[in-house]
Amino acid sequence: MSQQAHQTQPAEAQEPETPHLDFQGTTPYEDYVQADVLTHLQHTLSDDPGEMVFLVTTQVMELWFTVIVHEWETTARALRADDVKTAVAALKRSVRELEALNASWRPLGQLTPAQFNSYRSALGEGSGFQSAMYRRMEFLLGDKSASMLVPHRGAPRVHAELEKALHEPSVYDEVLRLLARRGYAIPDAVLERDVAKKYEPSSEVESVWTELYAGDESGELARLGEALTDVAELVWRWRNDHLVATRRAMGAKTGTGGSAGVAWLEKRAQKNVFPELWTARSHV
């Protein structure tokens, strides 16, 4: 091989150029992500090293709640506009986000009672039950109660946002209104119900889903039903994972913030989201 040939290197083997490193002020990445803000929001209240894991995991959960609320609000707007394609796309994104949210229990799911007790007192009356963003998720699922606004009376902006969400139709309300516009027999009592109240199952709505599922499975309304069912399944898994992690860490003790702890979570885990989508399957 000649010396000239030996010195010639293919373009892909050449050393890549060093990325631009010198910026005025902070980096564009920092300006967009605000990582410095995010990574300095952790203020532990005990000397236990496990508290940092608990705190960061809880903060990550809050971020996932925020994204999922965004997706479901997008879904509701799209359904009002009869844009099923956009609604299904947002629901499918939220399924992946729910999977990531549910995985957040893994760092906490191995806590022994002694490990949890080592910093539990630092929580005081704090409880995930008080999460405003999680409450907005529940309202979008149709699980509504005006009493759930009470813990947030001291935070006017948060209270106002929750009150607005309480009085807006849930994702499922918008689905049923869409089905009615498409000619399906959704009863007036369901369409005209007080959307600030918890949704209650309807045998007539169950019949509509039975009809849809007995028909063209490739139709957009059947696909919408399956996207909703994927969401409902992962919400059920979230509640059960929460139950298991809590039972493992603290048994049947009273929860932080004075909640009933495991007993309350067991009751929640028994409830299905979008109930007729589950019961209709028995009739197809």
Salt bridges, closest charged atoms under 4 A:
ASP36 OD1 - HIS40 ND1 3.29
GLU71 OE1 - ARG93 NH2 2.95
GLU73 OE2 - ARG136 NH2 2.84
ASP82 OD1 - ARG181 NE 3.30
GLU99 OE2 - ARG96 NH1 3.14
GLU138 OE1 - ARG135 NH1 3.63
GLU138 OE2 - ARG239 NH2 2.87
GLU138 OE1 - ARG268 NH2 2.20
ASP143 OD1 - LYS198 NZ 3.20
ASP143 OD2 - ARG239 NH2 3.70
ASP143 OD2 - ARG268 NH2 2.62
GLU161 OE1 - ARG136 NH1 3.58
GLU161 OE2 - ARG157 NH1 3.21
GLU168 OE2 - LYS164 NZ 2.52
ASP173 OD1 - ARG193 NH2 3.00
GLU174 OE2 - ARG80 NH1 2.81
ASP194 OD2 - LYS197 NZ 3.92
GLU206 OE1 - HIS283 NE2 3.14
GLU220 OE2 - ARG182 NH1 2.90
GLU226 OE2 - ARG281 NH2 2.94
GLU233 OE2 - ARG237 NH2 3.02
GLU266 OE2 - ARG247 NH2 2.63
